[in-house]
């Protein structure tokens, strides 16, 4: 099990026992679906599903950016889902693009800018 210290903004909230992340993202070989907001490859559900309600109605939370699909992002928002994803990304980057989960530590070598580039987003333009 991996451990990491909380970020400064996490210490203001209720902190997990021992003030640490208690879990691990695994061996570093993440072969899941990428979050359309931050690009992290850790989602169980497929955001490119032919049935958008299957993904966006699943209420999965991204470990990296904290987006809850089905609550923060859902089909039918004004301007469309793509606009909402873009707005959530700007908010996340504007707050420092910090790792969200206190239970799962970032994988070794985690770099938020690389994750955004992997989904075709220029991090300098967020």
Secondary structure, DSSP 8 states (H G I E B T S, - for coil): ----B--HHHHTS---GGGB--B---SS---SB--TTT--S-BSS-TT-SSHHHHHTS--B-TTT--BBTTTB-TT-TT-HHHHHHHHHHHHHHTT-----SSB---TT--HHHHHHHTT--GGG-
